[in-house]
Amino acid sequence: MTLDDISNAIIALIRVGAGFRFVYCMVRLESAEEEATQYRKRAKNTVLFYIIAESIWQIKDIILYYYS
């Protein structure tokens, strides 16, 4: 098992987890009107987390490519 295999597994887990979390927040947003702002904020934070996580992995790939 190499570093690339571990990285790909973690990226896949992040993508799947963020996707499920976003869908969960959207479903709860439709059903709970009192907590709509809370789930809207959670969905926004999930998207922000996904963007930051993908950016970190892209920066890692660029650094490894540059110094290899």
mmCIF file of the N, C-alpha and C atoms, coordinates in Angstrom:
data_MODEL
# 
_entry.id   MODEL 
# 
loop_
_atom_site.group_PDB 
_atom_site.id 
_atom_site.type_symbol 
_atom_site.label_atom_id 
_atom_site.label_alt_id 
_atom_site.label_comp_id 
_atom_site.label_asym_id 
_atom_site.label_entity_id 
_atom_site.label_seq_id 
_atom_site.pdbx_PDB_ins_code 
_atom_site.Cartn_x 
_atom_site.Cartn_y 
_atom_site.Cartn_z 
_atom_site.occupancy 
_atom_site.B_iso_or_equiv 
_atom_site.pdbx_formal_charge 
_atom_site.auth_seq_id 
_atom_site.auth_comp_id 
_atom_site.auth_asym_id 
_atom_site.auth_atom_id 
_atom_site.pdbx_PDB_model_num 
ATOM 1   N N  . MET A 1 1  ? 0.853   -1.168 0.000  1.00 0.00 ? 1  MET A N  1 
ATOM 2   C CA . MET A 1 1  ? 0.000   0.000  0.000  1.00 0.00 ? 1  MET A CA 1 
ATOM 3   C C  . MET A 1 1  ? 0.904   1.239  0.000  1.00 0.00 ? 1  MET A C  1 
ATOM 4   N N  . THR A 1 2  ? 0.645   2.128  -0.922 1.00 0.00 ? 2  THR A N  1 
ATOM 5   C CA . THR A 1 2  ? 1.476   3.322  -1.047 1.00 0.00 ? 2  THR A CA 1 
ATOM 6   C C  . THR A 1 2  ? 0.738   4.546  -0.525 1.00 0.00 ? 2  THR A C  1 
ATOM 7   N N  . LEU A 1 3  ? 1.449   5.646  -0.505 1.00 0.00 ? 3  LEU A N  1 
ATOM 8   C CA . LEU A 1 3  ? 0.870   6.906  -0.058 1.00 0.00 ? 3  LEU A CA 1 
ATOM 9   C C  . LEU A 1 3  ? -0.262  7.344  -0.991 1.00 0.00 ? 3  LEU A C  1 
ATOM 10  N N  . ASP A 1 4  ? -0.116  7.069  -2.279 1.00 0.00 ? 4  ASP A N  1 
ATOM 11  C CA . ASP A 1 4  ? -1.171  7.431  -3.236 1.00 0.00 ? 4  ASP A CA 1 
ATOM 12  C C  . ASP A 1 4  ? -2.449  6.643  -2.994 1.00 0.00 ? 4  ASP A C  1 
ATOM 13  N N  . ASP A 1 5  ? -2.325  5.367  -2.645 1.00 0.00 ? 5  ASP A N  1 
ATOM 14  C CA . ASP A 1 5  ? -3.513  4.561  -2.350 1.00 0.00 ? 5  ASP A CA 1 
ATOM 15  C C  . ASP A 1 5  ? -4.255  5.088  -1.129 1.00 0.00 ? 5  ASP A C  1 
ATOM 16  N N  . ILE A 1 6  ? -3.497  5.447  -0.107 1.00 0.00 ? 6  ILE A N  1 
ATOM 17  C CA . ILE A 1 6  ? -4.110  5.997  1.108  1.00 0.00 ? 6  ILE A CA 1 
ATOM 18  C C  . ILE A 1 6  ? -4.767  7.339  0.806  1.00 0.00 ? 6  ILE A C  1 
ATOM 19  N N  . SER A 1 7  ? -4.084  8.173  0.035  1.00 0.00 ? 7  SER A N  1 
ATOM 20  C CA . SER A 1 7  ? -4.645  9.484  -0.332 1.00 0.00 ? 7  SER A CA 1 
ATOM 21  C C  . SER A 1 7  ? -5.937  9.329  -1.125 1.00 0.00 ? 7  SER A C  1 
ATOM 22  N N  . ASN A 1 8  ? -5.963  8.417  -2.070 1.00 0.00 ? 8  ASN A N  1 
ATOM 23  C CA . ASN A 1 8  ? -7.167  8.193  -2.873 1.00 0.00 ? 8  ASN A CA 1 
ATOM 24  C C  . ASN A 1 8  ? -8.317  7.677  -2.019 1.00 0.00 ? 8  ASN A C  1 
ATOM 25  N N  . ALA A 1 9  ? -8.018  6.831  -1.050 1.00 0.00 ? 9  ALA A N  1 
ATOM 26  C CA . ALA A 1 9  ? -9.064  6.328  -0.162 1.00 0.00 ? 9  ALA A CA 1 
ATOM 27  C C  . ALA A 1 9  ? -9.632  7.445  0.708  1.00 0.00 ? 9  ALA A C  1 
ATOM 28  N N  . ILE A 1 10 ? -8.770  8.298  1.225  1.00 0.00 ? 10 ILE A N  1 
ATOM 29  C CA . ILE A 1 10 ? -9.235  9.408  2.058  1.00 0.00 ? 10 ILE A CA 1 
ATOM 30  C C  . ILE A 1 10 ? -10.037 10.398 1.237  1.00 0.00 ? 10 ILE A C  1 
ATOM 31  N N  . ILE A 1 11 ? -9.595  10.686 0.033  1.00 0.00 ? 11 ILE A N  1 
ATOM 32  C CA . ILE A 1 11 ? -10.340 11.599 -0.844 1.00 0.00 ? 11 ILE A CA 1 
ATOM 33  C C  . ILE A 1 11 ? -11.724 11.030 -1.150 1.00 0.00 ? 11 ILE A C  1 
ATOM 34  N N  . ALA A 1 12 ? -11.794 9.741  -1.418 1.00 0.00 ? 12 ALA A N  1 
ATOM 35  C CA . ALA A 1 12 ? -13.085 9.111  -1.696 1.00 0.00 ? 12 ALA A CA 1 
ATOM 36  C C  . ALA A 1 12 ? -14.006 9.193  -0.480 1.00 0.00 ? 12 ALA A C  1 
ATOM 37  N N  . LEU A 1 13 ? -13.464 8.953  0.715  1.00 0.00 ? 13 LEU A N  1 
ATOM 38  C CA . LEU A 1 13 ? -14.271 9.055  1.934  1.00 0.00 ? 13 LEU A CA 1 
ATOM 39  C C  . LEU A 1 13 ? -14.765 10.481 2.162  1.00 0.00 ? 13 LEU A C  1 
ATOM 40  N N  . ILE A 1 14 ? -13.924 11.454 1.899  1.00 0.00 ? 14 ILE A N  1 
ATOM 41  C CA . ILE A 1 14 ? -14.325 12.858 2.065  1.00 0.00 ? 14 ILE A CA 1 
ATOM 42  C C  . ILE A 1 14 ? -15.434 13.205 1.085  1.00 0.00 ? 14 ILE A C  1 
ATOM 43  N N  . ARG A 1 15 ? -15.286 12.795 -0.161 1.00 0.00 ? 15 ARG A N  1 
ATOM 44  C CA . ARG A 1 15 ? -16.305 13.093 -1.180 1.00 0.00 ? 15 ARG A CA 1 
ATOM 45  C C  . ARG A 1 15 ? -17.639 12.453 -0.833 1.00 0.00 ? 15 ARG A C  1 
ATOM 46  N N  . VAL A 1 16 ? -17.615 11.184 -0.472 1.00 0.00 ? 16 VAL A N  1 
ATOM 47  C CA . VAL A 1 16 ? -18.853 10.474 -0.150 1.00 0.00 ? 16 VAL A CA 1 
ATOM 48  C C  . VAL A 1 16 ? -19.486 11.055 1.114  1.00 0.00 ? 16 VAL A C  1 
ATOM 49  N N  . GLY A 1 17 ? -18.671 11.293 2.130  1.00 0.00 ? 17 GLY A N  1 
ATOM 50  C CA . GLY A 1 17 ? -19.183 11.844 3.377  1.00 0.00 ? 17 GLY A CA 1 
ATOM 51  C C  . GLY A 1 17 ? -19.785 13.222 3.209  1.00 0.00 ? 17 GLY A C  1 
ATOM 52  N N  . ALA A 1 18 ? -19.109 14.082 2.460  1.00 0.00 ? 18 ALA A N  1 
ATOM 53  C CA . ALA A 1 18 ? -19.635 15.431 2.223  1.00 0.00 ? 18 ALA A CA 1 
ATOM 54  C C  . ALA A 1 18 ? -20.912 15.372 1.397  1.00 0.00 ? 18 ALA A C  1 
ATOM 55  N N  . GLY A 1 19 ? -20.962 14.471 0.439  1.00 0.00 ? 19 GLY A N  1 
ATOM 56  C CA . GLY A 1 19 ? -22.170 14.320 -0.369 1.00 0.00 ? 19 GLY A CA 1 
ATOM 57  C C  . GLY A 1 19 ? -23.357 13.871 0.462  1.00 0.00 ? 19 GLY A C  1 
ATOM 58  N N  . PHE A 1 20 ? -23.145 12.855 1.289  1.00 0.00 ? 20 PHE A N  1 
ATOM 59  C CA . PHE A 1 20 ? -24.227 12.372 2.155  1.00 0.00 ? 20 PHE A CA 1 
ATOM 60  C C  . PHE A 1 20 ? -24.655 13.435 3.157  1.00 0.00 ? 20 PHE A C  1 
ATOM 61  N N  . ARG A 1 21 ? -23.702 14.152 3.708  1.00 0.00 ? 21 ARG A N  1 
ATOM 62  C CA . ARG A 1 21 ? -24.028 15.202 4.681  1.00 0.00 ? 21 ARG A CA 1 
ATOM 63  C C  . ARG A 1 21 ? -24.850 16.311 4.029  1.00 0.00 ? 21 ARG A C  1 
ATOM 64  N N  . PHE A 1 22 ? -24.475 16.698 2.807  1.00 0.00 ? 22 PHE A N  1 
ATOM 65  C CA . PHE A 1 22 ? -25.212 17.738 2.100  1.00 0.00 ? 22 PHE A CA 1 
ATOM 66  C C  . PHE A 1 22 ? -26.638 17.286 1.789  1.00 0.00 ? 22 PHE A C  1 
ATOM 67  N N  . VAL A 1 23 ? -26.792 16.053 1.319  1.00 0.00 ? 23 VAL A N  1 
ATOM 68  C CA . VAL A 1 23 ? -28.125 15.525 1.017  1.00 0.00 ? 23 VAL A CA 1 
ATOM 69  C C  . VAL A 1 23 ? -28.958 15.437 2.294  1.00 0.00 ? 23 VAL A C  1 
ATOM 70  N N  . TYR A 1 24 ? -28.348 14.998 3.392  1.00 0.00 ? 24 TYR A N  1 
ATOM 71  C CA . TYR A 1 24 ? -29.052 14.922 4.666  1.00 0.00 ? 24 TYR A CA 1 
ATOM 72  C C  . TYR A 1 24 ? -29.539 16.305 5.097  1.00 0.00 ? 24 TYR A C  1 
ATOM 73  N N  . CYS A 1 25 ? -28.681 17.304 4.988  1.00 0.00 ? 25 CYS A N  1 
ATOM 74  C CA . CYS A 1 25 ? -29.080 18.667 5.372  1.00 0.00 ? 25 CYS A CA 1 
ATOM 75  C C  . CYS A 1 25 ? -30.207 19.188 4.486  1.00 0.00 ? 25 CYS A C  1 
ATOM 76  N N  . MET A 1 26 ? -30.169 18.874 3.205  1.00 0.00 ? 26 MET A N  1 
ATOM 77  C CA . MET A 1 26 ? -31.228 19.332 2.309  1.00 0.00 ? 26 MET A CA 1 
ATOM 78  C C  . MET A 1 26 ? -32.559 18.636 2.622  1.00 0.00 ? 26 MET A C  1 
ATOM 79  N N  . VAL A 1 27 ? -32.512 17.357 2.958  1.00 0.00 ? 27 VAL A N  1 
ATOM 80  C CA . VAL A 1 27 ? -33.736 16.637 3.316  1.00 0.00 ? 27 VAL A CA 1 
ATOM 81  C C  . VAL A 1 27 ? -34.308 17.194 4.611  1.00 0.00 ? 27 VAL A C  1 
ATOM 82  N N  . ARG A 1 28 ? -33.450 17.417 5.590  1.00 0.00 ? 28 ARG A N  1 
ATOM 83  C CA . ARG A 1 28 ? -33.914 17.989 6.860  1.00 0.00 ? 28 ARG A CA 1 
ATOM 84  C C  . ARG A 1 28 ? -34.391 19.432 6.679  1.00 0.00 ? 28 ARG A C  1 
ATOM 85  N N  . LEU A 1 29 ? -33.815 20.142 5.757  1.00 0.00 ? 29 LEU A N  1 
ATOM 86  C CA . LEU A 1 29 ? -34.224 21.519 5.479  1.00 0.00 ? 29 LEU A CA 1 
ATOM 87  C C  . LEU A 1 29 ? -35.661 21.556 4.966  1.00 0.00 ? 29 LEU A C  1 
ATOM 88  N N  . GLU A 1 30 ? -36.031 20.577 4.169  1.00 0.00 ? 30 GLU A N  1 
ATOM 89  C CA . GLU A 1 30 ? -37.391 20.499 3.637  1.00 0.00 ? 30 GLU A CA 1 
ATOM 90  C C  . GLU A 1 30 ? -38.409 20.123 4.711  1.00 0.00 ? 30 GLU A C  1 
ATOM 91  N N  . SER A 1 31 ? -37.991 19.320 5.688  1.00 0.00 ? 31 SER A N  1 
ATOM 92  C CA . SER A 1 31 ? -38.966 18.810 6.662  1.00 0.00 ? 31 SER A CA 1 
ATOM 93  C C  . SER A 1 31 ? -39.071 19.649 7.930  1.00 0.00 ? 31 SER A C  1 
ATOM 94  N N  . ALA A 1 32 ? -38.025 20.336 8.323  1.00 0.00 ? 32 ALA A N  1 
ATOM 95  C CA . ALA A 1 32 ? -38.040 21.078 9.592  1.00 0.00 ? 32 ALA A CA 1 
ATOM 96  C C  . ALA A 1 32 ? -37.995 22.578 9.307  1.00 0.00 ? 32 ALA A C  1 
ATOM 97  N N  . GLU A 1 33 ? -39.154 23.217 9.384  1.00 0.00 ? 33 GLU A N  1 
ATOM 98  C CA . GLU A 1 33 ? -39.213 24.641 9.082  1.00 0.00 ? 33 GLU A CA 1 
ATOM 99  C C  . GLU A 1 33 ? -38.629 25.501 10.194 1.00 0.00 ? 33 GLU A C  1 
ATOM 100 N N  . GLU A 1 34 ? -38.746 25.050 11.456 1.00 0.00 ? 34 GLU A N  1 
ATOM 101 C CA . GLU A 1 34 ? -38.213 25.844 12.562 1.00 0.00 ? 34 GLU A CA 1 
ATOM 102 C C  . GLU A 1 34 ? -36.691 25.875 12.545 1.00 0.00 ? 34 GLU A C  1 
ATOM 103 N N  . GLU A 1 35 ? -36.098 24.805 12.077 1.00 0.00 ? 35 GLU A N  1 
ATOM 104 C CA . GLU A 1 35 ? -34.641 24.687 12.078 1.00 0.00 ? 35 GLU A CA 1 
ATOM 105 C C  . GLU A 1 35 ? -34.038 24.915 10.690 1.00 0.00 ? 35 GLU A C  1 
ATOM 106 N N  . ALA A 1 36 ? -34.744 25.615 9.832  1.00 0.00 ? 36 ALA A N  1 
ATOM 107 C CA . ALA A 1 36 ? -34.292 25.805 8.459  1.00 0.00 ? 36 ALA A CA 1 
ATOM 108 C C  . ALA A 1 36 ? -32.971 26.558 8.395  1.00 0.00 ? 36 ALA A C  1 
ATOM 109 N N  . THR A 1 37 ? -32.827 27.599 9.187  1.00 0.00 ? 37 THR A N  1 
ATOM 110 C CA . THR A 1 37 ? -31.576 28.364 9.136  1.00 0.00 ? 37 THR A CA 1 
ATOM 111 C C  . THR A 1 37 ? -30.397 27.532 9.630  1.00 0.00 ? 37 THR A C  1 
ATOM 112 N N  . GLN A 1 38 ? -30.649 26.689 10.617 1.00 0.00 ? 38 GLN A N  1 
ATOM 113 C CA . GLN A 1 38 ? -29.585 25.836 11.147 1.00 0.00 ? 38 GLN A CA 1 
ATOM 114 C C  . GLN A 1 38 ? -29.101 24.849 10.085 1.00 0.00 ? 38 GLN A C  1 
ATOM 115 N N  . TYR A 1 39 ? -30.015 24.198 9.374  1.00 0.00 ? 39 TYR A N  1 
ATOM 116 C CA . TYR A 1 39 ? -29.615 23.227 8.354  1.00 0.00 ? 39 TYR A CA 1 
ATOM 117 C C  . TYR A 1 39 ? -29.059 23.906 7.110  1.00 0.00 ? 39 TYR A C  1 
ATOM 118 N N  . ARG A 1 40 ? -29.506 25.101 6.812  1.00 0.00 ? 40 ARG A N  1 
ATOM 119 C CA . ARG A 1 40 ? -28.938 25.855 5.699  1.00 0.00 ? 40 ARG A CA 1 
ATOM 120 C C  . ARG A 1 40 ? -27.474 26.187 5.994  1.00 0.00 ? 40 ARG A C  1 
ATOM 121 N N  . LYS A 1 41 ? -27.198 26.584 7.239  1.00 0.00 ? 41 LYS A N  1 
ATOM 122 C CA . LYS A 1 41 ? -25.826 26.893 7.637  1.00 0.00 ? 41 LYS A CA 1 
ATOM 123 C C  . LYS A 1 41 ? -24.964 25.637 7.624  1.00 0.00 ? 41 LYS A C  1 
ATOM 124 N N  . ARG A 1 42 ? -25.514 24.526 8.080  1.00 0.00 ? 42 ARG A N  1 
ATOM 125 C CA . ARG A 1 42 ? -24.767 23.263 8.062  1.00 0.00 ? 42 ARG A CA 1 
ATOM 126 C C  . ARG A 1 42 ? -24.445 22.835 6.637  1.00 0.00 ? 42 ARG A C  1 
ATOM 127 N N  . ALA A 1 43 ? -25.395 23.002 5.724  1.00 0.00 ? 43 ALA A N  1 
ATOM 128 C CA . ALA A 1 43 ? -25.153 22.650 4.329  1.00 0.00 ? 43 ALA A CA 1 
ATOM 129 C C  . ALA A 1 43 ? -24.068 23.547 3.736  1.00 0.00 ? 43 ALA A C  1 
ATOM 130 N N  . LYS A 1 44 ? -24.111 24.834 4.061  1.00 0.00 ? 44 LYS A N  1 
ATOM 131 C CA . LYS A 1 44 ? -23.092 25.763 3.571  1.00 0.00 ? 44 LYS A CA 1 
ATOM 132 C C  . LYS A 1 44 ? -21.719 25.390 4.119  1.00 0.00 ? 44 LYS A C  1 
ATOM 133 N N  . ASN A 1 45 ? -21.655 25.039 5.395  1.00 0.00 ? 45 ASN A N  1 
ATOM 134 C CA . ASN A 1 45 ? -20.387 24.634 5.999  1.00 0.00 ? 45 ASN A CA 1 
ATOM 135 C C  . ASN A 1 45 ? -19.864 23.331 5.400  1.00 0.00 ? 45 ASN A C  1 
ATOM 136 N N  . THR A 1 46 ? -20.756 22.434 5.018  1.00 0.00 ? 46 THR A N  1 
ATOM 137 C CA . THR A 1 46 ? -20.344 21.190 4.373  1.00 0.00 ? 46 THR A CA 1 
ATOM 138 C C  . THR A 1 46 ? -19.711 21.470 3.019  1.00 0.00 ? 46 THR A C  1 
ATOM 139 N N  . VAL A 1 47 ? -20.315 22.359 2.258  1.00 0.00 ? 47 VAL A N  1 
ATOM 140 C CA . VAL A 1 47 ? -19.753 22.723 0.953  1.00 0.00 ? 47 VAL A CA 1 
ATOM 141 C C  . VAL A 1 47 ? -18.401 23.404 1.139  1.00 0.00 ? 47 VAL A C  1 
ATOM 142 N N  . LEU A 1 48 ? -18.294 24.279 2.118  1.00 0.00 ? 48 LEU A N  1 
ATOM 143 C CA . LEU A 1 48 ? -17.035 24.954 2.399  1.00 0.00 ? 48 LEU A CA 1 
ATOM 144 C C  . LEU A 1 48 ? -15.955 23.950 2.807  1.00 0.00 ? 48 LEU A C  1 
ATOM 145 N N  . PHE A 1 49 ? -16.306 22.989 3.654  1.00 0.00 ? 49 PHE A N  1 
ATOM 146 C CA . PHE A 1 49 ? -15.371 21.939 4.053  1.00 0.00 ? 49 PHE A CA 1 
ATOM 147 C C  . PHE A 1 49 ? -14.896 21.155 2.835  1.00 0.00 ? 49 PHE A C  1 
ATOM 148 N N  . TYR A 1 50 ? -15.817 20.809 1.945  1.00 0.00 ? 50 TYR A N  1 
ATOM 149 C CA . TYR A 1 50 ? -15.462 20.032 0.760  1.00 0.00 ? 50 TYR A CA 1 
ATOM 150 C C  . TYR A 1 50 ? -14.490 20.810 -0.120 1.00 0.00 ? 50 TYR A C  1 
ATOM 151 N N  . ILE A 1 51 ? -14.734 22.090 -0.307 1.00 0.00 ? 51 ILE A N  1 
ATOM 152 C CA . ILE A 1 51 ? -13.850 22.918 -1.139 1.00 0.00 ? 51 ILE A CA 1 
ATOM 153 C C  . ILE A 1 51 ? -12.458 22.995 -0.524 1.00 0.00 ? 51 ILE A C  1 
ATOM 154 N N  . ILE A 1 52 ? -12.386 23.205 0.782  1.00 0.00 ? 52 ILE A N  1 
ATOM 155 C CA . ILE A 1 52 ? -11.089 23.290 1.445  1.00 0.00 ? 52 ILE A CA 1 
ATOM 156 C C  . ILE A 1 52 ? -10.355 21.950 1.396  1.00 0.00 ? 52 ILE A C  1 
ATOM 157 N N  . ALA A 1 53 ? -11.068 20.853 1.617  1.00 0.00 ? 53 ALA A N  1 
ATOM 158 C CA . ALA A 1 53 ? -10.447 19.529 1.591  1.00 0.00 ? 53 ALA A CA 1 
ATOM 159 C C  . ALA A 1 53 ? -9.905  19.202 0.207  1.00 0.00 ? 53 ALA A C  1 
ATOM 160 N N  . GLU A 1 54 ? -10.662 19.503 -0.834 1.00 0.00 ? 54 GLU A N  1 
ATOM 161 C CA . GLU A 1 54 ? -10.182 19.253 -2.193 1.00 0.00 ? 54 GLU A CA 1 
ATOM 162 C C  . GLU A 1 54 ? -8.979  20.129 -2.513 1.00 0.00 ? 54 GLU A C  1 
ATOM 163 N N  . SER A 1 55 ? -8.993  21.357 -2.035 1.00 0.00 ? 55 SER A N  1 
ATOM 164 C CA . SER A 1 55 ? -7.868  22.262 -2.279 1.00 0.00 ? 55 SER A CA 1 
ATOM 165 C C  . SER A 1 55 ? -6.594  21.746 -1.616 1.00 0.00 ? 55 SER A C  1 
ATOM 166 N N  . ILE A 1 56 ? -6.725  21.237 -0.406 1.00 0.00 ? 56 ILE A N  1 
ATOM 167 C CA . ILE A 1 56 ? -5.554  20.708 0.297  1.00 0.00 ? 56 ILE A CA 1 
ATOM 168 C C  . ILE A 1 56 ? -4.953  19.545 -0.473 1.00 0.00 ? 56 ILE A C  1 
ATOM 169 N N  . TRP A 1 57 ? -5.786  18.642 -0.986 1.00 0.00 ? 57 TRP A N  1 
ATOM 170 C CA . TRP A 1 57 ? -5.254  17.490 -1.721 1.00 0.00 ? 57 TRP A CA 1 
ATOM 171 C C  . TRP A 1 57 ? -4.636  17.915 -3.037 1.00 0.00 ? 57 TRP A C  1 
ATOM 172 N N  . GLN A 1 58 ? -5.181  18.944 -3.682 1.00 0.00 ? 58 GLN A N  1 
ATOM 173 C CA . GLN A 1 58 ? -4.592  19.432 -4.923 1.00 0.00 ? 58 GLN A CA 1 
ATOM 174 C C  . GLN A 1 58 ? -3.236  20.079 -4.661 1.00 0.00 ? 58 GLN A C  1 
ATOM 175 N N  . ILE A 1 59 ? -3.134  20.828 -3.583 1.00 0.00 ? 59 ILE A N  1 
ATOM 176 C CA . ILE A 1 59 ? -1.854  21.442 -3.219 1.00 0.00 ? 59 ILE A CA 1 
ATOM 177 C C  . ILE A 1 59 ? -0.823  20.370 -2.904 1.00 0.00 ? 59 ILE A C  1 
ATOM 178 N N  . LYS A 1 60 ? -1.247  19.304 -2.207 1.00 0.00 ? 60 LYS A N  1 
ATOM 179 C CA . LYS A 1 60 ? -0.345  18.187 -1.915 1.00 0.00 ? 60 LYS A CA 1 
ATOM 180 C C  . LYS A 1 60 ? 0.171   17.559 -3.198 1.00 0.00 ? 60 LYS A C  1 
ATOM 181 N N  . ASP A 1 61 ? -0.723  17.349 -4.166 1.00 0.00 ? 61 ASP A N  1 
ATOM 182 C CA . ASP A 1 61 ? -0.314  16.757 -5.441 1.00 0.00 ? 61 ASP A CA 1 
ATOM 183 C C  . ASP A 1 61 ? 0.654   17.658 -6.199 1.00 0.00 ? 61 ASP A C  1 
ATOM 184 N N  . ILE A 1 62 ? 0.411   18.956 -6.162 1.00 0.00 ? 62 ILE A N  1 
ATOM 185 C CA . ILE A 1 62 ? 1.312   19.900 -6.831 1.00 0.00 ? 62 ILE A CA 1 
ATOM 186 C C  . ILE A 1 62 ? 2.692   19.877 -6.188 1.00 0.00 ? 62 ILE A C  1 
ATOM 187 N N  . ILE A 1 63 ? 2.747   19.864 -4.862 1.00 0.00 ? 63 ILE A N  1 
ATOM 188 C CA . ILE A 1 63 ? 4.031   19.843 -4.155 1.00 0.00 ? 63 ILE A CA 1 
ATOM 189 C C  . ILE A 1 63 ? 4.783   18.547 -4.440 1.00 0.00 ? 63 ILE A C  1 
ATOM 190 N N  . LEU A 1 64 ? 4.072   17.418 -4.388 1.00 0.00 ? 64 LEU A N  1 
ATOM 191 C CA . LEU A 1 64 ? 4.727   16.146 -4.684 1.00 0.00 ? 64 LEU A CA 1 
ATOM 192 C C  . LEU A 1 64 ? 5.225   16.077 -6.122 1.00 0.00 ? 64 LEU A C  1 
ATOM 193 N N  . TYR A 1 65 ? 4.472   16.632 -7.060 1.00 0.00 ? 65 TYR A N  1 
ATOM 194 C CA . TYR A 1 65 ? 4.904   16.647 -8.464 1.00 0.00 ? 65 TYR A CA 1 
ATOM 195 C C  . TYR A 1 65 ? 6.132   17.546 -8.642 1.00 0.00 ? 65 TYR A C  1 
ATOM 196 N N  . TYR A 1 66 ? 6.121   18.686 -7.974 1.00 0.00 ? 66 TYR A N  1 
ATOM 197 C CA . TYR A 1 66 ? 7.199   19.644 -8.130 1.00 0.00 ? 66 TYR A CA 1 
ATOM 198 C C  . TYR A 1 66 ? 8.505   19.126 -7.538 1.00 0.00 ? 66 TYR A C  1 
ATOM 199 N N  . TYR A 1 67 ? 8.448   18.495 -6.382 1.00 0.00 ? 67 TYR A N  1 
ATOM 200 C CA . TYR A 1 67 ? 9.664   18.047 -5.711 1.00 0.00 ? 67 TYR A CA 1 
ATOM 201 C C  . TYR A 1 67 ? 10.045  16.612 -6.027 1.00 0.00 ? 67 TYR A C  1 
ATOM 202 N N  . SER A 1 68 ? 9.309   15.907 -6.852 1.00 0.00 ? 68 SER A N  1 
ATOM 203 C CA . SER A 1 68 ? 9.678   14.533 -7.186 1.00 0.00 ? 68 SER A CA 1 
ATOM 204 C C  . SER A 1 68 ? 10.549  14.464 -8.409 1.00 0.00 ? 68 SER A C  1 
# 
